[in-house]
């Protein structure tokens, strides 16, 4: 608490706590696609259908990775913009 009567910004705290989990999901997405990429690169499946699958898979990999990174970046920017304390009647003081 600070002298102005402000209280902790619980919304900011919640964002900070959620960030590591969001980053873990980014890492899991990359890991899942990485397993598929390594298998395909090693020749696990070779055919025209395999080529089509790999092309689509790697296209989705890029989109999913970009979306996941964007999500974490957006959360981080929002967290960084939030003040550590707010007035007691601010909705962020009561965030659960």
Biopython code that builds the backbone (N, CA, C, O; Angstrom):
import numpy as np
from Bio.PDB.StructureBuilder import StructureBuilder

atoms = [
    (1, "UNK", "N", (0.827, -1.174, 0.000)),
    (1, "UNK", "CA", (0.000, 0.000, 0.000)),
    (1, "UNK", "C", (0.879, 1.248, 0.000)),
    (1, "UNK", "O", (1.970, 1.249, 0.571)),
    (2, "UNK", "N", (0.405, 2.289, -0.633)),
    (2, "UNK", "CA", (1.151, 3.537, -0.684)),
    (2, "UNK", "C", (0.388, 4.614, 0.065)),
    (2, "UNK", "O", (-0.769, 4.413, 0.433)),
    (3, "UNK", "N", (1.015, 5.737, 0.290)),
    (3, "UNK", "CA", (0.440, 6.820, 1.091)),
    (3, "UNK", "C", (-0.851, 7.387, 0.514)),
    (3, "UNK", "O", (-1.659, 7.928, 1.269)),
    (4, "UNK", "N", (-1.073, 7.287, -0.767)),
    (4, "UNK", "CA", (-2.254, 7.875, -1.394)),
    (4, "UNK", "C", (-3.514, 7.061, -1.138)),
    (4, "UNK", "O", (-4.582, 7.421, -1.634)),
    (5, "UNK", "N", (-3.422, 6.004, -0.399)),
    (5, "UNK", "CA", (-4.573, 5.148, -0.145)),
    (5, "UNK", "C", (-4.798, 4.116, -1.231)),
    (5, "UNK", "O", (-5.831, 3.447, -1.255)),
    (6, "UNK", "N", (-3.840, 3.986, -2.127)),
    (6, "UNK", "CA", (-3.974, 3.008, -3.199)),
    (6, "UNK", "C", (-3.698, 1.603, -2.676)),
    (6, "UNK", "O", (-3.050, 1.412, -1.647)),
    (7, "UNK", "N", (-4.208, 0.635, -3.416)),
    (7, "UNK", "CA", (-4.031, -0.772, -3.060)),
    (7, "UNK", "C", (-3.387, -1.489, -4.245)),
    (7, "UNK", "O", (-3.277, -0.930, -5.336)),
    (8, "UNK", "N", (-2.969, -2.714, -4.021)),
    (8, "UNK", "CA", (-2.349, -3.500, -5.089)),
    (8, "UNK", "C", (-3.289, -3.647, -6.282)),
    (8, "UNK", "O", (-4.497, -3.825, -6.118)),
    (9, "UNK", "N", (-2.726, -3.571, -7.468)),
    (9, "UNK", "CA", (-3.459, -3.791, -8.711)),
    (9, "UNK", "C", (-3.492, -5.307, -8.931)),
    (9, "UNK", "O", (-2.539, -5.892, -9.444)),
    (10, "UNK", "N", (-4.588, -5.919, -8.539)),
    (10, "UNK", "CA", (-4.699, -7.379, -8.615)),
    (10, "UNK", "C", (-4.767, -7.873, -10.058)),
    (10, "UNK", "O", (-4.364, -8.999, -10.353)),
    (11, "UNK", "N", (-5.271, -7.040, -10.947)),
    (11, "UNK", "CA", (-5.294, -7.399, -12.366)),
    (11, "UNK", "C", (-3.863, -7.541, -12.888)),
    (11, "UNK", "O", (-3.543, -8.502, -13.588)),
    (12, "UNK", "N", (-3.015, -6.587, -12.548)),
    (12, "UNK", "CA", (-1.607, -6.637, -12.963)),
    (12, "UNK", "C", (-0.931, -7.883, -12.390)),
    (12, "UNK", "O", (-0.173, -8.565, -13.079)),
    (13, "UNK", "N", (-1.215, -8.165, -11.135)),
    (13, "UNK", "CA", (-0.659, -9.357, -10.490)),
    (13, "UNK", "C", (-1.104, -10.629, -11.218)),
    (13, "UNK", "O", (-0.300, -11.533, -11.450)),
    (14, "UNK", "N", (-2.388, -10.691, -11.575)),
    (14, "UNK", "CA", (-2.908, -11.869, -12.280)),
    (14, "UNK", "C", (-2.239, -12.035, -13.641)),
    (14, "UNK", "O", (-1.901, -13.149, -14.042)),
    (15, "UNK", "N", (-2.051, -10.920, -14.349)),
    (15, "UNK", "CA", (-1.345, -11.005, -15.636)),
    (15, "UNK", "C", (0.075, -11.529, -15.442)),
    (15, "UNK", "O", (0.535, -12.386, -16.196)),
    (16, "UNK", "N", (0.756, -11.017, -14.443)),
    (16, "UNK", "CA", (2.125, -11.464, -14.177)),
    (16, "UNK", "C", (2.199, -12.943, -13.850)),
    (16, "UNK", "O", (3.137, -13.633, -14.247)),
    (17, "UNK", "N", (1.212, -13.417, -13.131)),
    (17, "UNK", "CA", (1.186, -14.851, -12.790)),
    (17, "UNK", "C", (0.837, -15.723, -13.985)),
    (17, "UNK", "O", (1.259, -16.877, -14.055)),
    (18, "UNK", "N", (0.066, -15.180, -14.929)),
    (18, "UNK", "CA", (-0.350, -15.960, -16.096)),
    (18, "UNK", "C", (0.739, -16.038, -17.171)),
    (18, "UNK", "O", (0.738, -16.958, -17.988)),
    (19, "UNK", "N", (1.645, -15.096, -17.171)),
    (19, "UNK", "CA", (2.664, -15.046, -18.228)),
    (19, "UNK", "C", (3.524, -16.313, -18.330)),
    (19, "UNK", "O", (3.726, -16.799, -19.443)),
    (20, "UNK", "N", (4.034, -16.864, -17.241)),
    (20, "UNK", "CA", (4.848, -18.085, -17.388)),
    (20, "UNK", "C", (4.064, -19.243, -18.009)),
    (20, "UNK", "O", (4.611, -19.999, -18.812)),
    (21, "UNK", "N", (2.793, -19.385, -17.644)),
    (21, "UNK", "CA", (1.968, -20.448, -18.231)),
    (21, "UNK", "C", (1.736, -20.229, -19.711)),
    (21, "UNK", "O", (1.746, -21.177, -20.496)),
    (22, "UNK", "N", (1.527, -18.982, -20.090)),
    (22, "UNK", "CA", (1.345, -18.673, -21.506)),
    (22, "UNK", "C", (2.619, -18.990, -22.281)),
    (22, "UNK", "O", (2.554, -19.534, -23.383)),
    (23, "UNK", "N", (3.766, -18.655, -21.719)),
    (23, "UNK", "CA", (5.038, -18.964, -22.382)),
    (23, "UNK", "C", (5.245, -20.471, -22.481)),
    (23, "UNK", "O", (5.788, -20.962, -23.471)),
    (24, "UNK", "N", (4.821, -21.197, -21.470)),
    (24, "UNK", "CA", (4.910, -22.660, -21.520)),
    (24, "UNK", "C", (4.095, -23.200, -22.686)),
    (24, "UNK", "O", (4.532, -24.124, -23.372)),
    (25, "UNK", "N", (2.920, -22.637, -22.916)),
    (25, "UNK", "CA", (2.097, -23.087, -24.040)),
    (25, "UNK", "C", (2.775, -22.771, -25.374)),
    (25, "UNK", "O", (2.710, -23.574, -26.304)),
    (26, "UNK", "N", (3.424, -21.610, -25.475)),
    (26, "UNK", "CA", (4.187, -21.275, -26.685)),
    (26, "UNK", "C", (5.253, -22.341, -26.925)),
    (26, "UNK", "O", (5.427, -22.824, -28.043)),
    (27, "UNK", "N", (5.954, -22.694, -25.867)),
    (27, "UNK", "CA", (7.018, -23.698, -25.973)),
    (27, "UNK", "C", (6.457, -25.057, -26.380)),
    (27, "UNK", "O", (7.078, -25.779, -27.160)),
    (28, "UNK", "N", (5.289, -25.405, -25.856)),
    (28, "UNK", "CA", (4.669, -26.699, -26.192)),
    (28, "UNK", "C", (4.238, -26.744, -27.657)),
    (28, "UNK", "O", (4.386, -27.769, -28.323)),
    (29, "UNK", "N", (3.707, -25.632, -28.151)),
    (29, "UNK", "CA", (3.332, -25.571, -29.565)),
    (29, "UNK", "C", (4.572, -25.796, -30.420)),
    (29, "UNK", "O", (4.552, -26.601, -31.352)),
    (30, "UNK", "N", (5.642, -25.090, -30.106)),
    (30, "UNK", "CA", (6.886, -25.237, -30.875)),
    (30, "UNK", "C", (7.412, -26.665, -30.784)),
    (30, "UNK", "O", (7.882, -27.223, -31.776)),
    (31, "UNK", "N", (7.332, -27.251, -29.602)),
    (31, "UNK", "CA", (7.819, -28.621, -29.415)),
    (31, "UNK", "C", (7.011, -29.617, -30.243)),
    (31, "UNK", "O", (7.582, -30.497, -30.887)),
    (32, "UNK", "N", (5.701, -29.483, -30.228)),
    (32, "UNK", "CA", (4.848, -30.416, -30.973)),
    (32, "UNK", "C", (5.135, -30.349, -32.468)),
    (32, "UNK", "O", (5.290, -31.377, -33.126)),
    (33, "UNK", "N", (5.204, -29.132, -32.998)),
    (33, "UNK", "CA", (5.509, -29.005, -34.415)),
    (33, "UNK", "C", (6.937, -29.424, -34.711)),
    (33, "UNK", "O", (7.214, -29.949, -35.790)),
    (34, "UNK", "N", (7.843, -29.203, -33.778)),
    (34, "UNK", "CA", (9.237, -29.599, -33.973)),
    (34, "UNK", "C", (9.388, -31.103, -34.117)),
    (34, "UNK", "O", (10.184, -31.580, -34.925)),
    (35, "UNK", "N", (8.626, -31.840, -33.337)),
    (35, "UNK", "CA", (8.652, -33.304, -33.425)),
    (35, "UNK", "C", (8.212, -33.746, -34.824)),
    (35, "UNK", "O", (8.843, -34.604, -35.441)),
    (36, "UNK", "N", (7.131, -33.153, -35.308)),
    (36, "UNK", "CA", (6.628, -33.493, -36.640)),
    (36, "UNK", "C", (7.640, -33.099, -37.709)),
    (36, "UNK", "O", (7.903, -33.869, -38.632)),
    (37, "UNK", "N", (8.204, -31.909, -37.585)),
    (37, "UNK", "CA", (9.185, -31.436, -38.573)),
    (37, "UNK", "C", (10.401, -32.370, -38.619)),
    (37, "UNK", "O", (10.852, -32.750, -39.699)),
    (38, "UNK", "N", (10.922, -32.735, -37.463)),
    (38, "UNK", "CA", (12.091, -33.613, -37.433)),
    (38, "UNK", "C", (11.775, -34.978, -38.048)),
    (38, "UNK", "O", (12.592, -35.537, -38.779)),
    (39, "UNK", "N", (10.599, -35.508, -37.754)),
    (39, "UNK", "CA", (10.215, -36.801, -38.314)),
    (39, "UNK", "C", (10.094, -36.721, -39.836)),
    (39, "UNK", "O", (10.569, -37.600, -40.555)),
    (40, "UNK", "N", (9.455, -35.659, -40.313)),
    (40, "UNK", "CA", (9.291, -35.517, -41.764)),
    (40, "UNK", "C", (10.647, -35.287, -42.437)),
    (40, "UNK", "O", (10.916, -35.842, -43.502)),
    (41, "UNK", "N", (11.485, -34.481, -41.821)),
    (41, "UNK", "CA", (12.817, -34.226, -42.388)),
    (41, "UNK", "C", (13.666, -35.495, -42.416)),
    (41, "UNK", "O", (14.539, -35.642, -43.272)),
    (42, "UNK", "N", (13.410, -36.407, -41.483)),
    (42, "UNK", "CA", (14.165, -37.657, -41.425)),
    (42, "UNK", "C", (13.600, -38.719, -42.372)),
    (42, "UNK", "O", (14.125, -39.829, -42.457)),
    (43, "UNK", "N", (12.514, -38.361, -43.091)),
    (43, "UNK", "CA", (11.949, -39.302, -44.053)),
    (43, "UNK", "C", (10.956, -40.267, -43.469)),
    (43, "UNK", "O", (10.781, -41.362, -44.003)),
    (44, "UNK", "N", (10.295, -39.898, -42.384)),
    (44, "UNK", "CA", (9.341, -40.793, -41.734)),
    (44, "UNK", "C", (8.179, -41.162, -42.649)),
    (44, "UNK", "O", (7.576, -42.224, -42.502)),
    (45, "UNK", "N", (7.872, -40.278, -43.591)),
    (45, "UNK", "CA", (6.759, -40.522, -44.494)),
    (45, "UNK", "C", (7.101, -39.833, -45.800)),
    (45, "UNK", "O", (7.405, -38.641, -45.825)),
    (46, "UNK", "N", (7.052, -40.574, -46.856)),
    (46, "UNK", "CA", (7.462, -40.010, -48.138)),
    (46, "UNK", "C", (6.444, -40.380, -49.211)),
    (46, "UNK", "O", (6.294, -41.545, -49.578)),
    (47, "UNK", "N", (5.752, -39.359, -49.702)),
    (47, "UNK", "CA", (4.793, -39.530, -50.803)),
    (47, "UNK", "C", (4.245, -38.157, -51.149)),
    (47, "UNK", "O", (4.562, -37.163, -50.495)),
    (48, "UNK", "N", (3.433, -38.115, -52.168)),
    (48, "UNK", "CA", (2.786, -36.855, -52.522)),
    (48, "UNK", "C", (1.883, -36.366, -51.409)),
    (48, "UNK", "O", (1.832, -35.171, -51.116)),
    (49, "UNK", "N", (1.172, -37.296, -50.792)),
    (49, "UNK", "CA", (0.291, -36.936, -49.672)),
    (49, "UNK", "C", (1.130, -36.429, -48.506)),
    (49, "UNK", "O", (0.750, -35.474, -47.829)),
    (50, "UNK", "N", (2.266, -37.067, -48.274)),
    (50, "UNK", "CA", (3.163, -36.634, -47.195)),
    (50, "UNK", "C", (3.669, -35.222, -47.458)),
    (50, "UNK", "O", (3.760, -34.409, -46.538)),
    (51, "UNK", "N", (3.997, -34.935, -48.707)),
    (51, "UNK", "CA", (4.464, -33.592, -49.045)),
    (51, "UNK", "C", (3.379, -32.555, -48.795)),
    (51, "UNK", "O", (3.651, -31.475, -48.271)),
    (52, "UNK", "N", (2.149, -32.887, -49.171)),
    (52, "UNK", "CA", (1.026, -31.976, -48.946)),
    (52, "UNK", "C", (0.797, -31.782, -47.445)),
    (52, "UNK", "O", (0.576, -30.666, -46.976)),
    (53, "UNK", "N", (0.853, -32.891, -46.703)),
    (53, "UNK", "CA", (0.683, -32.819, -45.255)),
    (53, "UNK", "C", (1.761, -31.934, -44.642)),
    (53, "UNK", "O", (1.465, -31.050, -43.838)),
    (54, "UNK", "N", (2.993, -32.173, -45.018)),
    (54, "UNK", "CA", (4.109, -31.409, -44.458)),
    (54, "UNK", "C", (3.970, -29.930, -44.788)),
    (54, "UNK", "O", (4.190, -29.080, -43.926)),
    (55, "UNK", "N", (3.609, -29.617, -46.020)),
    (55, "UNK", "CA", (3.437, -28.216, -46.403)),
    (55, "UNK", "C", (2.371, -27.530, -45.567)),
    (55, "UNK", "O", (2.572, -26.418, -45.080)),
    (56, "UNK", "N", (1.245, -28.195, -45.404)),
    (56, "UNK", "CA", (0.165, -27.628, -44.589)),
    (56, "UNK", "C", (0.575, -27.536, -43.129)),
    (56, "UNK", "O", (0.323, -26.533, -42.463)),
    (57, "UNK", "N", (1.203, -28.581, -42.647)),
    (57, "UNK", "CA", (1.632, -28.616, -41.246)),
    (57, "UNK", "C", (2.600, -27.470, -40.948)),
    (57, "UNK", "O", (2.470, -26.795, -39.927)),
    (58, "UNK", "N", (3.548, -27.257, -41.819)),
    (58, "UNK", "CA", (4.557, -26.231, -41.565)),
    (58, "UNK", "C", (3.986, -24.825, -41.752)),
    (58, "UNK", "O", (4.461, -23.867, -41.142)),
    (59, "UNK", "N", (2.975, -24.714, -42.592)),
    (59, "UNK", "CA", (2.275, -23.430, -42.728)),
    (59, "UNK", "C", (1.508, -23.117, -41.447)),
    (59, "UNK", "O", (1.531, -21.990, -40.955)),
    (60, "UNK", "N", (0.834, -24.125, -40.921)),
    (60, "UNK", "CA", (0.092, -23.961, -39.665)),
    (60, "UNK", "C", (1.072, -23.719, -38.518)),
    (60, "UNK", "O", (0.786, -22.942, -37.607)),
    (61, "UNK", "N", (2.219, -24.380, -38.563)),
    (61, "UNK", "CA", (3.243, -24.167, -37.539)),
    (61, "UNK", "C", (3.633, -22.694, -37.459)),
    (61, "UNK", "O", (3.722, -22.129, -36.369)),
    (62, "UNK", "N", (3.861, -22.085, -38.596)),
    (62, "UNK", "CA", (4.265, -20.676, -38.623)),
    (62, "UNK", "C", (3.151, -19.792, -38.068)),
    (62, "UNK", "O", (3.414, -18.884, -37.279)),
    (63, "UNK", "N", (1.917, -20.051, -38.474)),
    (63, "UNK", "CA", (0.791, -19.245, -38.000)),
    (63, "UNK", "C", (0.564, -19.436, -36.501)),
    (63, "UNK", "O", (0.325, -18.469, -35.778)),
    (64, "UNK", "N", (0.640, -20.667, -36.043)),
    (64, "UNK", "CA", (0.430, -20.940, -34.613)),
    (64, "UNK", "C", (1.538, -20.322, -33.774)),
    (64, "UNK", "O", (1.276, -19.754, -32.714)),
    (65, "UNK", "N", (2.754, -20.431, -34.240)),
    (65, "UNK", "CA", (3.876, -19.834, -33.511)),
    (65, "UNK", "C", (3.754, -18.326, -33.424)),
    (65, "UNK", "O", (4.000, -17.734, -32.373)),
    (66, "UNK", "N", (3.373, -17.706, -34.535)),
    (66, "UNK", "CA", (3.207, -16.246, -34.540)),
    (66, "UNK", "C", (2.068, -15.828, -33.611)),
    (66, "UNK", "O", (2.195, -14.852, -32.871)),
    (67, "UNK", "N", (0.966, -16.557, -33.646)),
    (67, "UNK", "CA", (-0.172, -16.227, -32.787)),
    (67, "UNK", "C", (0.181, -16.412, -31.309)),
    (67, "UNK", "O", (-0.179, -15.586, -30.470)),
    (68, "UNK", "N", (0.876, -17.483, -31.005)),
    (68, "UNK", "CA", (1.258, -17.742, -29.612)),
    (68, "UNK", "C", (2.224, -16.670, -29.110)),
    (68, "UNK", "O", (2.075, -16.167, -27.996)),
    (69, "UNK", "N", (3.204, -16.326, -29.924)),
    (69, "UNK", "CA", (4.152, -15.266, -29.545)),
    (69, "UNK", "C", (3.438, -13.933, -29.374)),
    (69, "UNK", "O", (3.739, -13.177, -28.450)),
    (70, "UNK", "N", (2.495, -13.647, -30.261)),
    (70, "UNK", "CA", (1.733, -12.405, -30.175)),
    (70, "UNK", "C", (0.912, -12.356, -28.888)),
    (70, "UNK", "O", (0.806, -11.306, -28.254)),
    (71, "UNK", "N", (0.344, -13.473, -28.513)),
    (71, "UNK", "CA", (-0.444, -13.545, -27.278)),
    (71, "UNK", "C", (0.423, -13.203, -26.070)),
    (71, "UNK", "O", (0.035, -12.379, -25.241)),
    (72, "UNK", "N", (1.573, -13.819, -25.967)),
    (72, "UNK", "CA", (2.468, -13.564, -24.837)),
    (72, "UNK", "C", (2.959, -12.115, -24.860)),
    (72, "UNK", "O", (3.020, -11.461, -23.819)),
    (73, "UNK", "N", (3.301, -11.626, -26.029)),
    (73, "UNK", "CA", (3.769, -10.236, -26.133)),
    (73, "UNK", "C", (2.678, -9.259, -25.712)),
    (73, "UNK", "O", (2.952, -8.280, -25.017)),
    (74, "UNK", "N", (1.454, -9.520, -26.127)),
    (74, "UNK", "CA", (0.334, -8.652, -25.758)),
    (74, "UNK", "C", (0.105, -8.675, -24.255)),
    (74, "UNK", "O", (-0.104, -7.632, -23.635)),
    (75, "UNK", "N", (0.144, -9.859, -23.678)),
    (75, "UNK", "CA", (-0.010, -9.961, -22.221)),
    (75, "UNK", "C", (1.101, -9.215, -21.496)),
    (75, "UNK", "O", (0.847, -8.515, -20.516)),
    (76, "UNK", "N", (2.335, -9.365, -21.978)),
    (76, "UNK", "CA", (3.474, -8.702, -21.338)),
    (76, "UNK", "C", (3.348, -7.186, -21.435)),
    (76, "UNK", "O", (3.580, -6.476, -20.456)),
    (77, "UNK", "N", (2.979, -6.689, -22.621)),
    (77, "UNK", "CA", (2.807, -5.241, -22.775)),
    (77, "UNK", "C", (1.702, -4.716, -21.868)),
    (77, "UNK", "O", (1.841, -3.656, -21.259)),
    (78, "UNK", "N", (0.606, -5.461, -21.782)),
    (78, "UNK", "CA", (-0.498, -5.034, -20.911)),
    (78, "UNK", "C", (-0.032, -5.000, -19.457)),
    (78, "UNK", "O", (-0.309, -4.045, -18.733)),
    (79, "UNK", "N", (0.671, -6.039, -19.039)),
    (79, "UNK", "CA", (1.200, -6.092, -17.672)),
    (79, "UNK", "C", (2.102, -4.889, -17.412)),
    (79, "UNK", "O", (1.990, -4.230, -16.378)),
    (80, "UNK", "N", (2.985, -4.614, -18.346)),
    (80, "UNK", "CA", (3.946, -3.523, -18.173)),
    (80, "UNK", "C", (3.275, -2.146, -18.123)),
    (80, "UNK", "O", (3.790, -1.225, -17.488)),
    (81, "UNK", "N", (2.124, -2.007, -18.792)),
    (81, "UNK", "CA", (1.399, -0.732, -18.796)),
    (81, "UNK", "C", (0.594, -0.504, -17.519)),
    (81, "UNK", "O", (0.274, 0.634, -17.177)),
    (82, "UNK", "N", (0.275, -1.573, -16.828)),
    (82, "UNK", "CA", (-0.557, -1.465, -15.628)),
    (82, "UNK", "C", (0.245, -0.872, -14.468)),
    (82, "UNK", "O", (1.403, -1.233, -14.259)),
    (83, "UNK", "N", (-0.376, 0.038, -13.717)),
    (83, "UNK", "CA", (0.304, 0.562, -12.529)),
    (83, "UNK", "C", (0.307, -0.495, -11.420)),
    (83, "UNK", "O", (-0.615, -1.306, -11.342)),
    (84, "UNK", "N", (1.326, -0.495, -10.571)),
    (84, "UNK", "CA", (1.380, -1.487, -9.490)),
    (84, "UNK", "C", (0.236, -1.311, -8.476)),
    (84, "UNK", "O", (-0.209, -2.277, -7.857)),
    (85, "UNK", "N", (-0.226, -0.075, -8.319)),
    (85, "UNK", "CA", (-1.303, 0.177, -7.364)),
    (85, "UNK", "C", (-2.409, 0.990, -8.036)),
    (85, "UNK", "O", (-2.178, 1.713, -9.005)),
    (86, "UNK", "N", (-3.613, 0.848, -7.493)),
    (86, "UNK", "CA", (-4.785, 1.578, -7.992)),
    (86, "UNK", "C", (-5.619, 2.018, -6.795)),
    (86, "UNK", "O", (-5.390, 1.572, -5.670)),
    (87, "UNK", "N", (-6.572, 2.883, -7.042)),
    (87, "UNK", "CA", (-7.476, 3.300, -5.972)),
    (87, "UNK", "C", (-8.356, 2.128, -5.554)),
    (87, "UNK", "O", (-8.654, 1.261, -6.375)),
    (88, "UNK", "N", (-8.772, 2.087, -4.303)),
    (88, "UNK", "CA", (-9.525, 0.931, -3.802)),
    (88, "UNK", "C", (-10.817, 0.634, -4.560)),
    (88, "UNK", "O", (-11.243, -0.520, -4.609)),
    (89, "UNK", "N", (-11.446, 1.639, -5.148)),
    (89, "UNK", "CA", (-12.705, 1.416, -5.862)),
    (89, "UNK", "C", (-12.503, 1.036, -7.327)),
    (89, "UNK", "O", (-13.479, 0.760, -8.024)),
    (90, "UNK", "N", (-11.275, 1.015, -7.804)),
    (90, "UNK", "CA", (-10.961, 0.612, -9.179)),
    (90, "UNK", "C", (-11.233, -0.883, -9.327)),
    (90, "UNK", "O", (-10.897, -1.668, -8.440)),
    (91, "UNK", "N", (-11.836, -1.273, -10.435)),
    (91, "UNK", "CA", (-12.162, -2.695, -10.658)),
    (91, "UNK", "C", (-10.924, -3.583, -10.605)),
    (91, "UNK", "O", (-11.025, -4.764, -10.273)),
    (92, "UNK", "N", (-9.755, -3.028, -10.929)),
    (92, "UNK", "CA", (-8.522, -3.833, -10.917)),
    (92, "UNK", "C", (-8.071, -4.161, -9.502)),
    (92, "UNK", "O", (-7.260, -5.066, -9.305)),
    (93, "UNK", "N", (-8.589, -3.434, -8.512)),
    (93, "UNK", "CA", (-8.257, -3.727, -7.120)),
    (93, "UNK", "C", (-9.012, -4.952, -6.616)),
    (93, "UNK", "O", (-8.624, -5.566, -5.622)),
    (94, "UNK", "N", (-10.089, -5.300, -7.308)),
    (94, "UNK", "CA", (-10.931, -6.427, -6.874)),
    (94, "UNK", "C", (-10.828, -7.616, -7.824)),
    (94, "UNK", "O", (-11.605, -8.563, -7.706)),
    (95, "UNK", "N", (-9.896, -7.582, -8.750)),
    (95, "UNK", "CA", (-9.747, -8.636, -9.758)),
    (95, "UNK", "C", (-9.500, -9.973, -9.094)),
    (95, "UNK", "O", (-8.684, -10.082, -8.179)),
    (96, "UNK", "N", (-10.202, -10.982, -9.555)),
    (96, "UNK", "CA", (-9.977, -12.344, -9.019)),
    (96, "UNK", "C", (-9.678, -13.304, -10.120)),
    (96, "UNK", "O", (-9.462, -14.489, -9.864)),
]
sb = StructureBuilder()
sb.init_structure("model")
sb.init_model(0)
sb.init_chain("A")
sb.init_seg("    ")
for serial, (resi, resn, name, xyz) in enumerate(atoms, 1):
    if name == "N":
        sb.init_residue(resn, " ", resi, " ")
    sb.init_atom(name, np.array(xyz, "f"), 0.0, 1.0, " ", f" {name:<3s}", serial, name[0])
structure = sb.get_structure()
